[in-house]
Structure formats: structure tokens, C-alpha cells
């Protein structure tokens, strides 16, 4: 019944001819009050008209600053000096003037409309001392001060309305008229209606097959809900995409927006939080209100960790945390709508470990979809997507590039393809070649090449032996990553670099980490073996080795003295350590022992192969860049067999089976021909 009464009330208002209330009225009244107070509230009171003799008296005292004869009014306007106003009680009414009255006339008197009056004024002024003389203006034009004031007021009003509209988002959105300033609590989510304005689909998302399968199930539910609800199934209320930066979380969400023929609300976590208290919670309420009105639909919150951090870890203890208020409202809204209401929430973050536990519980984000770094096969698929718009050389080997980019995310591969095209264009090539991609890898990993950097010959020799030390030790240790390239050309902040090709493995043993650490210390060990002294060039090596050693001892439990203990805590806020001071001392001692033992081991390997180390260093000084083939000439083939991953073995077995089938078919054809 209440819904029926509202239209009746509106009709009555329309018939009565009463204007609709508008918030601009409030602004207009406020501006009028300010102008009126400025004009009249502080205006000087009392009679301001004097006679000529009174003017003479003030002039002789040196109180007059300017006298102006206004032609069209027949009046002489007198302006007093500020010092005279401040020091004489008879002028006290002029001391507290408003900004609009500061330049107004203090006194006026009737003046005869002839030049004799001007001469008389000049005679009075000439008789006065210089410090008491006044300025005379005669034959002035008509007074337009009222027009200036009016234009000033109009300008203020226009500026006010402009600011109001800017604060309300340019006049868009609900609320109407001046009420738009109150839209600060409205949601800033972008709405994509049924896949419009989105040109990304699941075909554009390479790799990520597991994540795509789960996401597609959510999209399918929104398209065909009866398929699931008929069996009593409940679709997850929310899905959280978790993965490292650049792995494709936001791209997956864009694909959902393009594939799902339902409204898609997209918003960043930081869009909820403003400097005003309560705005975040208000925007959450408004977002879910809009979503329920357009159900079935999807809400996507990117970088949800901006508002979803665990409560209680805020350093500003005791303060009213706007972020926590926003999170509380989000938790309430996510648990407030029905199971099959058709509103599904997607969120993305690379910091799932810091999210509040209440946000992660069943009934809110039911699913966590892990978007991992791509493996070899997935990198090949990603390359195929990003290489489509490029003009490549004939026979370009995508498999080779996929093998050369371990640890690259999808975003890194996209950047690599673009960088390779830029390098080819810089060299004025017609197609992008394999070498352009290799140069792009060097550019992205090592930084910009700096061949003109000032380096002395002795420094160049030390750099060459340092990099040769890395190459030699990594080649002669079983579990260190195989080396593919060494250079002494400065790049970025480094003076030289060695490129390795890490194996695609899921587990790392103690021997793996020790060999990696030994190869890392090989550069400094080479300096000690050859020159008998060490330099500061091993800073990045020491940093890497120290992190590895601390990880072995305090995180992975790979130290015999400390045993099977890990002090890693994903929820640690950094204020406390989960071990005693004596344990901390033990950790430091064991880390030091690990690093020193591998440094000594690297020295022994290099001392034993000193002549080969010198040959590699001489090659580096001669060519500046050497590759795996150059190392094989000096050190021979690597004496350790590389275990192939199961996926590669299965692929090879499948290829062998296909070849056998083809051979069998051909043999059968030949037998049939012979029989005929």
C-alpha cells in the first residue's frame, strides 16, 4: 500500500505547481547571506557628507590622501590616509571595514562644476608641506564601481557552482542537481553491460587451464543456473584469484567480463577508501545495492588487500581505522544476500597471506584459485598469443624462446615481445628475428647496455675473472643451474653478468641450494685465487647467498644443528621474533658457516682448474660475450646428466607412438598394393 501512495503525493505536488526542492537553493541562500554581510554588515555608519571648510581643515592636518572630482555627480570624493584613520578617533568608523568597503570613499562634499575649483584645490595643496600634500583627480569618468562589484559576485557564484559540480563527478550520477555533492558515498565501480566494451575472451588467456576451468564454471552458472540448482548444487558466493604479479589475474577477470552475458561491476580495492570517515562502508553498501538490482551479475574487486588486511595488525592502535570499517561492511554484505541470488564476487590479490580470516571463510570467498607462474608449455602458449601481431622471421622457434624464459610471467612475456619488436625497429629490420628476442631478454634482465662506461684495464681484468669464476664453478657443480651466457659488458648497475637457465623443478634439495650458493660465491673466490685480494664487486652475490643461507636455516629446516624447525610465519607483522636471543645467535653462526664453507669450496674448485679459469677470462677479455659452446671448448661437456620432466617424456612417448602408427598405416598400404 505504501508504494501506491507515493505516486499520488507526486501528482498533488505537480497539480499545485509547487517547484521541486533543489539543493542549489541552499547554496544560493548561503551566498546571498555572505554577500549581504560583506556589503552591509561592516559598512561604516553615520553621515559621510562634509563641507568645503571641513575638507580644508583635514587637508591642513595632512589627513587627506586623494580628492576626486566626479564629473557626472558634481561631488568631490575624499579618501583619507590609513595612518590618519588609525591614529584619530573621529575616523574610527573606517577602521573595521569589509573587503568590499576597503576601497570605498570616506567623505564627499558638493563641488562647483568649473576649473576655478581645481585651481583653488591646487593652491591649497601647494601651500602644504610635501608630507601633507594630497593627490588631485579632476574630470573623471562615470562611476562604474557597482558594476565591478556585481561582476565580482557573479564570478564567485559561478566558481562555487563549478566546484560543486567537480566534487560531484562532473554532474553525472544519481542524486540530481546540487545533491550530487553527496554522491561521494556512491560506488565508483565501472559497469560493463553483458560483455559490451570488453574485447577479451577466454581464447585470449593462454595457459592457466585449471584457473580457466573454475572461472568458466562460474560463468556457466550465471548463464544456465537451473543446470546446477536442479540438482541442489550451490554455486560459490565468491572466488579469490591468488598469484604473483603479472600472472594474469586481472586478465582472467576481463575474460569473464567478456564471456559472461551478465552485468559486470569492476572496482579496485583502493576505490573504497577516502579521507572522509564512513565513505568506504557507504560505497560498499551502494555497490551491493546496484548489484542486487541487476542480478544475476558479477562483482570484481581488484587488489582486495587494500581493504581486506587482517584486522588488529594496524600500527595506529586505538584509532578509528576507515579501512577496517570498510572491511566490516564488506563482510556483512557478502554474507547478507541469498545463496542463489545471482550475485557472485571475484577478487584478485598477490597478498593472500595478509587477508583477514573472516574474509576467507566458507560462505564468503569459498574458492581460492591459484594462478601460478607459467611452466614451459604455458609459456609457449603465451608466446603464441603475443607473437600474433608481430612480423617474425621465417621458421621462428617458439619452443626455444619458451625454454629461454624460465621464471617469466605472462606480463613479462608480453613485455619481452614488445621490446624485441622495438629493438628490431631500432635496427631498421623488416622482420623481428631470434637475436632481437635474445637482446630483449638481456635488456629486461640485466638492464640497458653501457659500453661507454669508464673502466680501467685492471678493473676489466678483475671483472673478467669474477664472471669466469661464476661460469667455471657453476659448470663443475652438479646441481647448479647450467650457464648459457657470460658477459663483461656493463648493464644497468652491474659491471658484468652471467645468465643461467634454471631447471623446471618443483622441489629443491639441500644439495641444490649448496651448489647454487657455491656458484654464487665463485666470483669472489676467483678474485681471491688470482689476485690475492677481494673487491666490492660481489655485493649482489653476497646478498643472494645470505638470503639463501637464512632460508635454509630458519625457513626450510635444512640445518642439522637447529633441526627440523621453521620460523616462517605468513601472518607475522614484523614486530616480534618467534625465537630467543640464543637461537638468533645460533642462526647467525650457522648462516656464516654455510656461506664460508661454500666460499672455501669454490676456491678449491678454481684452484684445481686455475688454467681453465684463465682461458675463460682471456676469452671474455677478447670477445666480451661468450656462450655455452665456448665453455664446452675449454671445460668439455658438462659431466652431469639432466633429468627430463615427466611432461617432456610423455610428450616424446606420444610423438614416438604417433610415428609408429603412421609407419604401420604405410606398411599396410604397401602390403595391400603388393596383394593387388
N, C-alpha and C positions, 0 to 999 in steps of 0.2 A: 504493500500500500504506500509505503514511503516513496517508492520510485515513481508512483503516479502523481504525487503531489508536486514534485519538483517542476515538471513542465508547466503546470498550472500557474505556479508562482512566477515563472519566467514570462508567461503570457500576460499576466497582470501588469508586470513592470513595463512590458512593451506597449500595452494599451495606454498606460498612464503617461507615457512619454518621458519617464524618468531616465536620465542618462546613466549608462553603466559605470559603476565605480572603477576608477583607474588610479594606479599608484602614482602616476605623474602629477596628480593633484597635490599630493603630499609634498613633492619636490617643489612645485610652483609656489605653494603657500610658504614653505621654508625660505625659498629665495626671496619672495616679496618681503617677508619679515626682516631678513638680513639687510636688504636694500633700504627698507624704511628706517631701520635703526641706524644704519650708516649715514643716511641723509639727515635725519631729524633728531636722532637720539642724542648726539653730541654737538648739535649745532649751537653756536653762541647765541645767548639770549640778550634782550634789551635793545634800545634804539641805536642804530648804527649810522644815523644821519647827523652830520655836524655842519657848522657854518664856516665861512672862509677864515674868520679870525681864529677859530679853534685850530684850523689847519695850520695857520701861521705859527701859533704857539707850539704845536707839536713839531713843526719843521725846525724852529729855532732851537728846540731841545735836542735835535738830531734823531728823532724817533721815526721819521718818515724814510722809507726805503724807495718807494716808487709812487708817482701820481700819474694816472692815465685819464686822458680826456676821451670819452666815448662819444663819437660824433652823433649817432642816431638817437641817443637818450638825453644829451645835454647835461650829463653828470660827470663829475670828476671822481675817480676811484682812488682811494688811498690805501696803500699796503704798508704796514709797519715793519720795522726791523725786529728780528727774532729776539735779539738782546733786550730791546725796549719792552717787548711783551713779557719776557721772563723776569725783568727787574722792576716793573711798575705795576702796582696793584690795580690801577684803573683799567689796565689791559688784561687782567687775569682771565676774563671770559674767553679770550682767544687761545689760552694755553692747552686745553684738552679738546682739541678738535679731531674729528674723524678723518679718515684718509680722503674722504670726498670733500672736506672743508678746509684742508690744509692750504690749498692754493686759492681760496675764496678771498674776496675783498673785505678789508677790515672796516673802512668807513667810506661814505660818499657825501658829496655836497654839490649844490647846483652851481653850474659854471656858465658864464655868458658865452654865446657861440661866436666868438671873434678872436682875432690874432692878438689883440691887446692883452687878453687874459694870459696867453702864452708868454708874452714879454714880461708881464708882471711876475709870473712864476719864475722866469729866468732871473729877474733882478733879485728876488728873494733868495734864490739858490746861490747866486754869485756872492752875496754878502756873507753867506755861511762859511765856516771853516771847511776844509776839504773833507774831514772825517764826518761832518754832519750833513753834507750835501746829499740830495736825492736825485733819482732819475726821473726824467720827464718824457712822457709819450703823448703826442698830440696828433689828432686826425686819424685815430684807429678805426678799423672796420667794425661791422656789426658784431655783436657778441653771440657766438655760437656755442658757448660752454654747455648749455642744456643738451645740445645735440651730441656733443662729445660724451657726456655722461650717459645718455641714452644708448649710444653705440657700445659703450663700455659694459653696460648692464646686459645688453643683448649678447655680447661676446661671452660674458660669464655664464649666462643661461645655456648658450649653445655648447660651451665647453663642458658644462655639467651633464647635459644630455648625452654628449659624445662619450664621456667617461662611463656613464651608466650603461650605455649600450655595449661598450667594450667589455665591461665587467660581466655582462650577461651573455657574452659569447657572440657578439655581433648581431644580436636581435633574433637569433634562432632559438628554437626550442619552445617548450611549453611555458605556460605562466602568463603570457600576453602582456604587452605594454611594459610599464615600469616594473611590474612584478618579476621581470626577468632577472633582476639582480639576485633574487632569492633562489635562482636555479643553480647556485654554487653547490647545493647539495644534490643536484641531479647527476645521474650516471653519465660518464664520458665514453661509454662503450660505443664502438663502431658497429653498426648493424649491416650485415650482408644478407640480403633477402634471397633465399633459395638459390644460392650459388652465383648470384649476379656480382659483377665487378671482381671476380676471382678467376684467374686463368691457370690455377694449379690443380692438378688431379693426382690420384694415386699413381698414374703412369709416370708422372714427373719425379716420383720419390723412388730412387734406386736403392737397392739393398733394404735393410730394416724389415725383412719379411715377417718376423714374429710380431713386431710392433704394428705393422700394417694390418695383420690378420685380426688383432684385437680391436684396433680402431675401426676396421671395416665392419666388425660385428656390431659396434655401437651405431654406426651409420645405418646398417641394415635394420636394426631395431626401430629406428626412427621412421624408416620407410615402410616397414612391414611389422608393426608392433604385435598384431594378432598371432603371427607365427610363433612368438615367444610366450605371450600371455595366455594363449590357449592351452599350453602345457603347464601353466602355473609358474613359469620362469620369471624371475625378476632381473631386469637389466641393472647393471651397476649404476649407482647415482653419480659417481664421479670417477674419472680416470686421471692419474697423475703421470705425466711423461717425465722421466728422470734420466739425465745423461749429461755428459761433459759438453762444454760449449762447442757449437758448430756441428753437432752430430745429427741435427735435423729435426729437433723437437717442434720448433715453430713451423717448419716446412710441413710436417705431418698435420698440424692444426690447419694450415692453409689448404691442404689437400682435402681435409674433412669439410671445410667451408665450401670448397668447390664441388665436392661429390654429394654431400647431403642436401637434398632439396628441401631444406627447412631453414628458418631464420637462424643466423649465426652471430652471436654477440662476441666481439673481440675487445679485450681490455688488458692493460698492463697492471701489475700489482701496485706500481708507484702512482697510478692514476687515482687510487682511492685516497691517498694521504695528502692533506693540505695543511697549511699553517693554522687554519681555523679548527677549533675543537668541535668534534661531532660530525664533521663533513664526511669523513671516511665511512662511518656507520650509515649515514644518510644515503650515500652513493650506493652502498651495498644493498640497502632496502629498495632503492629505486631500480637498480639493475634487476633484482629478482622479481620485482613487480612487473617490469616490462617483459621479462622472460615468460612469466606465467600467462600474461595476456596473449603472447604469441606462440605458446606451446602447441605442438612439440617443437623444441628448439635446442640449441647448444650454446653454452656459455664457455668461452675460452679466456682464462686468466694467465697471461704470460708472466714469467718471473714472479711467481706467487710468494717466494721467500721474502719479498719486500714487506708483506704484511703477515706472513704466516710463521715468523720465527717463534721458537718456543718461548712461552711466557715465563717470566721470572728470571730471565737471563739479561734483563736490561740493567746497564750500569747505573742509570739515573734512578736509583731506588727511591720509592716514595713519591715519584712524580706522576702526574696524570698522563699516561702514555697513550697518545692518539692511535698509535699502531695497534696496541693491544685492544682498544675499544673496537677498532675496525675488525680485527680478527674474531672477537667475541660475537659481533653481529654476523660475520660470515658463517661461523659455526652454527649459530641459531638458524640462519636462513637455509643452510644446506641440510639441516635435519628437520626442517619445518614442512617441506612440501611432500606430497604423497609419492609412493614408490613408482607408480606408473603415470605420473602427471606429465611426462614427456619432456622434462627439463633435465638435461644432462650437462655436467660440468667437466670440462677438460682444463687441466692446468699443466704448466711446464716449469721446471726448475733444474738447476745443476747443483743445488744445495739441499737435497732431501734430508740429509743428516741433521739439519738445524731446524726443521719444521716441527711445529707443535704436535704432540702425540694425539691430541684430540682431533686434529685435522686429518690424521692418517688412519683413524679407526674405521672399522666396518660401518657402513651406513653413510659415510661422507665420501672419502676417496677410497672406494672399495678395491680398486686395482692400481697397482704401480707397474707401469710399462717402462722397462729399462731400455733405453736407446744407447747401445754401446758403440764404441769406435768401430768402424768398418774393418772387416778382415780382408784377405786378398781377393776373394770372389766378389765381395760387396764393393771394394774399391774399383774393380774392373767395371762393374755395372754403373757406378757413379761416373767414372770416366766416360763411358759410352753416352751418358746423358749430356755431360758438359762439353763433349767434343763435337756434338752435332752442329752447332753454329760455326765451327772453325773450319778453315780451308787447310786440310792436312796433306802432307806428302803421301805419295802412293806407298802402300804397304806399311803404314804406320802401325807399330806393335803396341797395342793397348795392354797386353799381358805384361810386357816389360815395364811399362810405366807403373802398373799396379804393384809390381814387385819392388820398384824403386821408392815407393812412398809408404813404408810401414809407419803407423802412428799418425797418419794424416786423417783428419776428419773430413766430412763431406764439404764443409765450408772451405777447408784448406785446399781440397782438390779443385773446387770451383775457382779459387783464387789463383792456384797454380796454372790452370788452363788459360785464364785471362792474362796472367803475367807472361806466359810463353808466347801468346799472340802479340803482346806489346813488344817483346824482345824481337820477334820476327819482323814486325813493322818497323822497328828502330833500325834494323839491319837492311831494310828495303827488300825483303823477300816476298815472293808471290804466294808461298805456302808456309805453314808452320811445320818445322822439322823436329826430329827427335832431339837434336842438340839444343834447340830452343827450350824444350821442356827440361832438359838436364840443367841448363843455365838458370832456368826459373827455380828449380829445386835449390840450387846453390844460393840464389838470391833470397829465397824465403827462409832458408835455414841459417845461413851464415851472415846475411846482410849484404849491403852494397859493396861491390869490389872497389878497393882503393889502391890502385897500382902506383900512384904518385906519392904515397906516404913516405916521409923521410925516414929511412932506416940505414944504419951504418953496416959495413960489411961484416963486422964481428957479431952484431945483433942478428944479421941474416943467417949466419952460420949456426948460432945458438937456436934460432927458431927452426932451422932445418933439422938439426939433431934432435930437438924436442919432439917434432912431429914424426921423425923417423923412429924415435923411441916408442911412441904410441903404436905405430904401424907394426914394428917388429914384435913387441910383446903381445899384441892382440892376435897376430898371425901364429905365434908359437904357443898360445894357451888354448886349451880345448874348447872352453865354454864361452869365451869372449866373442862378441859379435864380429862377424867377418868384415874386413875392411874393403871398401870399394874405391876409395879415392883419398889422396893426401895432397894438400896444397900449402904453400908458404906465401900465397898472395893475401895481403891483409883484406879482411872483410868485416864491416861493422866495427866492433871494438876489439875483435880478435886479430892477432898478427899471423896466425896460421890455423889450419883446421884439418881434422881427419874425419871422413864420412864413413859410417858403418851401416850395415844392413842387418838390423836385429831380426832374429828368428821369430816366427809367428808361434809363440808358445803361451800356454795358459798358466803353467806352474814354473816357479823359479826355485832352484835348489841352492844350498849353501855354496856348492862348488861354482855354480853360475855366478853368484854375486861376488865370490872371492876373485874369480878370473876377471870379471868386469872391473873390479877395484884395482887389480894388478895392472891391467891395461891402462887404466886411468892414470896411475902413478908412473907409467912408463916414460912420460915426457920429462918429468923432473929427474927420474933415475938416469936417463940418458945424459942430461946436463952434468950430473954428478960424476958419471963414469968417464965422460970425455973431457970435461973442462975442470973437474975437481971442485966446482962451486955450483950453487943453485941461484935462480933468479926469481923475480916476481911474476914471470910469465905463466906460472902454474896455478894462478888464483882460481880459475873456473874448475880446474881438475881437483884441487883440494876441496872446494865447495861440494862438488859432486861426490867425491869419495867419503867426505864427512857425513853427508846425508845418508849414503848407502850404509855406512857403518852404524850410525844411530838407528836406522831402520832395522838392521839385522839384530841389534842388541835389545832395543826397547820396544819394538813393534812386533816383529815376526818370531821372536823367541828362538833365534838361531845361535845363541851363545851358551856354551857349556857351563860357565860359572853361574850365570843368572838363571839358567834353566828355561823351562817351558812357560815363560811369563810374558805377557804383552801388556804394556801400559797405554795402549792406544784407546782413546775414548772419543767416539764421534760426537758426543754431546758436551765435550769439555769446553768451558768458556775461557780457559787460559788463566784463570785466577789461582788455581791450585794444582799441585803435582801429586799424583797418586802413589808416591813412594817417598821414603825417608831420605834424609841427607846422606846417610851412609850408602844407601842404594844408588843415589845420584853420583856419589864419588866412584862407586864400583862401575857404573855405566860409563863414566868418563874414562876410567882406566882401561876398560875392555875395548872401547872405541879406539883409543890411542894405540893399544896393542895390535888391533886388527889392521889399522892403516899402516903402521910401521912395519908389520910383518910382510904386507904386500909390497911395500916400497923396497924392502930388502930383497924380496923375491924377484922383483922387476930388475933390480941391479944385477943379481946373479945371472938372470937370463941374458941381459945385454952384455955383461962382461964375457960370457961364454960365446956370444955371437957378435963380438965387437967389430970384426971385419965386415960382416954383412950390414951392420948398423951404419958403418961409414960409407958403404956403397950406396945405400938408400939415401943417405944425407947428400952425397955428391950428386945423385940423380935429381934430387929435389932442387939443389942449387943450380943445376944445369937447366932443367925443364920447368921448374916452379910448380908443376902439377904432374903427379904420377898416379897410375891406376893399378887395379888388381893384377893385370898382366905384367906390369913392371916388377911388382913384388914377387910374382911367381918365378921370374927370371933370376932373381937374387936369392930368394929363400926356398925356392922349389914349391911344389904343390903342398897345400895345407894337409898335414898328416892325419886329420880327424874327419871321420865320416859324418855327414849331416843327415839327421833323421828327418824323413819327409813327413808332413802332416797326413793324417788319415784321409782327409778330404781329397788331397792330391793323389794319394794311392788309389782311392776309389774311382777318381776321375780317370786315371790311367787304365785301371782294370776295365772300366766301362768302354774306353776307346779301343782296348785290345779285343773285347768281346764284339764290338761293332765291326772291327776289321775281319774277325773270324767269320761272322755272319755273312759279310759281303763276299769273302772268299768262297764260303760254302755255296752261296747262291750262284756265283760264277762257275764253280765246278759242276753244279747240277745242270746249268745251261749248256756247258760244253759236252757233258755226257748225253744230254738229250739230242744235241746236234749230231754226235757220233752215231747214236742209235738210228736217227733218221737217214 
